[in-house]
Amino acid sequence: MPCRILQWAEAITLIAGNHASDVLFEALQQHFSEREIVDLEFAIAVINAWNRIAIGFRQPVKKASLLPH
């Protein structure tokens, strides 16, 4: 199941090149409710927006504060 989520996130992120296949969407529907898919879509959109803003402002990736130093 996590693989399906990652595949869907990748498909939505690269939507201009692949149009998010019906096969992937149908596989997602087998495991998630309509509401869960909406939540997933929103999370993907927000993360993509954050990434695009960070890239546009040339913000470097910072080391996670929870990782051991």
C-alpha positions as a Markdown table, in Angstrom:
| # | Residue | x | y | z |
|---|---|---|---|---|
| 1 | Met | 0.0 | 0.0 | 0.0 |
| 2 | Pro | 2.7 | 2.6 | 0.8 |
| 3 | Cys | 4.1 | 2.0 | -2.7 |
| 4 | Arg | 0.8 | 2.9 | -4.2 |
| 5 | Ile | 0.7 | 6.2 | -2.3 |
| 6 | Leu | 4.2 | 7.0 | -3.4 |
| 7 | Gln | 3.4 | 6.1 | -7.0 |
| 8 | Trp | 0.3 | 8.3 | -6.9 |
| 9 | Ala | 2.2 | 11.2 | -5.4 |
| 10 | Glu | 4.9 | 10.9 | -8.1 |
| 11 | Ala | 2.2 | 10.8 | -10.8 |
| 12 | Ile | 0.5 | 13.9 | -9.5 |
| 13 | Thr | 3.8 | 15.7 | -9.0 |
| 14 | Leu | 4.7 | 15.0 | -12.7 |
| 15 | Ile | 1.2 | 15.4 | -14.0 |
| 16 | Ala | 2.2 | 17.3 | -17.1 |
| 17 | Gly | 4.2 | 14.4 | -18.4 |
| 18 | Asn | 2.0 | 11.4 | -17.5 |
| 19 | His | -1.6 | 12.5 | -16.7 |
| 20 | Ala | -1.9 | 10.2 | -13.6 |
| 21 | Ser | -3.2 | 6.9 | -15.0 |
| 22 | Asp | -6.6 | 5.4 | -14.3 |
| 23 | Val | -4.8 | 2.2 | -13.2 |
| 24 | Leu | -3.0 | 4.0 | -10.4 |
| 25 | Phe | -6.1 | 5.8 | -9.3 |
| 26 | Glu | -8.2 | 2.6 | -9.3 |
| 27 | Ala | -5.5 | 0.9 | -7.2 |
| 28 | Leu | -5.6 | 3.8 | -4.7 |
| 29 | Gln | -9.4 | 3.4 | -4.5 |
| 30 | Gln | -9.0 | -0.2 | -3.4 |
| 31 | His | -7.3 | 0.9 | -0.2 |
| 32 | Phe | -8.6 | 4.4 | 0.6 |
| 33 | Ser | -12.0 | 6.2 | 1.0 |
| 34 | Glu | -12.9 | 9.2 | -1.1 |
| 35 | Arg | -12.1 | 11.5 | 1.9 |
| 36 | Glu | -8.7 | 9.9 | 2.4 |
| 37 | Ile | -7.9 | 10.4 | -1.3 |
| 38 | Val | -8.9 | 14.0 | -1.0 |
| 39 | Asp | -6.7 | 14.4 | 2.0 |
| 40 | Leu | -3.8 | 12.7 | 0.2 |
| 41 | Glu | -4.3 | 15.0 | -2.9 |
| 42 | Phe | -4.2 | 18.1 | -0.6 |
| 43 | Ala | -1.0 | 16.9 | 1.1 |
| 44 | Ile | 0.7 | 16.3 | -2.2 |
| 45 | Ala | -0.3 | 19.7 | -3.5 |
| 46 | Val | 0.9 | 21.5 | -0.3 |
| 47 | Ile | 4.2 | 19.7 | -0.3 |
| 48 | Asn | 4.7 | 20.4 | -4.0 |
| 49 | Ala | 3.9 | 24.1 | -3.3 |
| 50 | Trp | 6.5 | 24.3 | -0.5 |
| 51 | Asn | 9.1 | 22.7 | -2.7 |
| 52 | Arg | 8.4 | 25.1 | -5.6 |
| 53 | Ile | 8.6 | 28.1 | -3.2 |
| 54 | Ala | 11.8 | 26.9 | -1.7 |
| 55 | Ile | 13.4 | 26.3 | -5.1 |
| 56 | Gly | 12.2 | 29.8 | -6.3 |
| 57 | Phe | 13.7 | 31.5 | -3.3 |
| 58 | Arg | 16.9 | 29.4 | -3.6 |
| 59 | Gln | 16.5 | 28.0 | -0.1 |
| 60 | Pro | 18.9 | 25.1 | 0.7 |
| 61 | Val | 17.7 | 21.9 | 2.2 |
| 62 | Lys | 18.4 | 22.0 | 6.0 |
| 63 | Lys | 19.5 | 19.1 | 8.0 |
| 64 | Ala | 16.6 | 17.7 | 10.0 |
| 65 | Ser | 16.8 | 18.8 | 13.7 |
| 66 | Leu | 15.5 | 15.3 | 14.8 |
| 67 | Leu | 18.5 | 13.4 | 13.3 |
| 68 | Pro | 21.5 | 12.7 | 15.5 |
| 69 | His | 24.3 | 15.2 | 14.9 |
